[in-house]
Amino acid sequence: MRVRHELARRSRVSDSELSALEHLVREPMGPAELARLLEVSTAASTGVVDRLQTKGHVQREPHAEDRRRTVVTLTDSGRAEILGHLMPMFEALRALDADLDDTERAVVARYLRGAAAAFETVTGPPPAPRSTA
């Protein structure tokens, strides 16, 4: 949670806006779908999208198959904003990984799989990936 709050602070976005950006990094989606993922009302989701659009981090586009709907997409600016703040952490993790031999890496992987399973005793399994077909 500290990384999330610090990233939001440095990016000058709210926690909800950061969460929206995290979802939009994975794939574009409609405001109603984003509202469900953020667990907020569609009106609140619209406000999040409005603020992110004002900052140049997202844009609304017409839905490819249903012109009555819109799709929210992450802009290059939005992606650069988030990755720019995360890159030092990614580089440090890459360097740490490079210092491990295969045996050490296997132990770390086993530990992390076990830790994820332990978290799932509280949260349940992660949601299945959605079909794009």
Secondary structure, 3 states (H helix, E strand, C coil): CHHHHHHHHHHCCCHHHHHHHHHHHHCCECHHHHHHHHCCCHHHHHHHHHHHHHCCCEEEEECCCCCCCEEEEECHHHHHHHHHHHHHHHHHHHHHHHCCCHHHHHHHHHHHHHHHHHHHHHHCCCCCCCCCC
